[in-house]
Amino acid sequence: MLSFLEDPQLRLLFFGGKGGVGKTTCATAAALHYASRSPQGSYLLVSTDPAHSLADSIGDFHPPGNLKILEFNAQDSLETFKSRHRRKLAEIAARGTFLDEEDIRRIVDLSLPGLDELMALLAIAGWVESRAYDLIVVDTAPTGHTLRLLTTPDLIRTWLKALDALLAKHRFMEQRFRGSYQRDELDHFLLDLAASVKHLEGLLQNPRTCRFVPVMLAENLVISETLNLLGELKRLLIPVWEVVVNRLYPENSCPLCAEGRCHQLQLLNELFSRGSLGEYTWWGVPLSAEEMRGPVLETLWDGVSGFDAALPIRLQPLLEIPPRVEAAPPCPAAETTFLIFAGKGGVGKTTLACATAVYLAQEYPGKQVLLFSTDPAHSLAACLEMNLGPQPVRLGPGLTAMEIDAPGEFAALKRQYQQELEKFLQTALENFDVPFDRRVMERLLDLSPPGLDEIMALVRVMEFLEAGRYDIFIMDSAPTGHLLRLLELPELIDQWLKTFFGILLKYKLTFRFPHLSQKFVRISRDLKRLRNLWRDPARAALYAVSILTEMAFQETSDLLAVCGRLGVPVPVLLLNLATPAWDCPLCAALNRRETLIKEKFQQIFAGRHQTVIYRQSEPRGLKRLTALGRALYRPGIMENRHGAVVDLPALSS
């Protein structure tokens, strides 16, 4: 039996992985297992994903009374924290900086990076410490943002150092003129928060009471991301003993199931051949004909079987299933400048973004297409089977791709700031106390709001747009919850930039930071252009990618609602990974279930073009992506208007 379902010492159980692999399903099923098995116990199932789906997973099902379900709102907790401690934060800033009360208030309101995510972890740690629950099961955000969450202690230590720097001058003056310094309320506030962070880190690294269970699919992109996740968890000393491989095809005579199973086993063979994964126990969960929601969740672990990573898996010949598309969308117009591919994790955003980029580069030979990713857990390189990084890489005529290093872009901004600060302090103004104001000024950018690094990535793209290097920009976005934050960030970041720049103006420091000041002006201007561009239906569009499940429908509904509020046009819905009505009990059941969801999409979103893309051999590499792009945007290439499938001629890579 899976040990994470049987360990009586566990107090904290995380489920994580790439978006769309079934983290929420596994977390909910594990929580239900514990609550049902031990009715005398008390359990909590909590989500830290901004795009919560616990409620969608549970549906109308009433869980046991000893299981509490919570979709944690970190932003509300942050606002509560600010309200409770605003006076302390303002007083800390006032003691050690030249800023006035208004400056301090605006910075405190706009910044405190990472503190919203820390709120979730501190709350969970507090519940563990107080033994409020026998076990807390955590459904995390997709990989990139989960790792960001788990590295929050390091981020908060940086923030605490910035606040401590603000108190240093006050401590020195007290020591000098009173002969001693006694810690006061503000010191204890910082010390208590630092102690909480240290305790949290110890809790996350305790192998007796904490466990992280990666959930994955036997797919190339997911495997690549899972290996990165395992490496980072090991570096962070967070205990991992088991890995769950979800949605494995059964062994039967159906060609589609056989192709799926053969492909999965081939990838698992390649994975296990690496030889470094034997320290983990591997569990396989079979693909279910029913959507794993509500009472069905209690059966999730029934068919689980183990893999021996040391033994090869017997393979059958791999079949080739070409792409097939129903109701192909219009090809994006030649005037298109910006396309965003968005949706729930695991629905195929990266694949469809890549296929579109490849197709448009061929369709418009006079245009230059830039395909880029803003997802912290990049997948473009794996999908394209190319080496990519933060610099543009030419893939072929008219097509370039890059995986933008958002933290690296922010680090470059901080380096520029530090260089100009050093020059300024060498000729400091009279109203600056250099030893102490130096520390304050050095830490000022550490108090920037969360998400500034991601905005810096988009600013890099806007620089390309202004330079005229590329004509069409195709963005492979992070999963829904974090994309929504990114869509709303320009307004917040613009306010923060105005605050920061206003401080430089107010204290006549703009001429002391000439390059930084110019950079901030450019960023503010680019953000305004970006907002206007995203709202222009003649030049930009968001293509919403979904799959035919109830949970994906709910998340897509949330995405479209926010886009409507922000004025971002969403002309096309791409319903991916659909199951055709093959003569197979499993495929037939999946097709019936998906047809009901497809009808729901058509009814609720009748005004938008909706395209169905059926399951196919995994479209990786330029050859298969070219085939998918042609099938997607050219009705009649793969399927003519009467529904007859047409053979696709062989393509070179």
Beta strands, then each sheet from edge to edge (+ up, - down):
strand 1: 12-16
strand 2: 43-47
strand 3: 67-71
strand 4: 135-139
strand 5: 210-217
strand 6: 242-248
strand 7: 281-286
strand 8: 305-307
strand 9: 325-326
strand 10: 338-342
strand 11: 369-373
strand 12: 393-396
strand 13: 399-403
strand 14: 472-476
strand 15: 540-547
strand 16: 572-578
strand 17: 609-614
sheet 1: 3+ 2+ 4+ 1+ 5+ 6+ 7+ 8-
sheet 2: 9+ 17- 16- 15- 10- 14- 11- 13- 12+
end
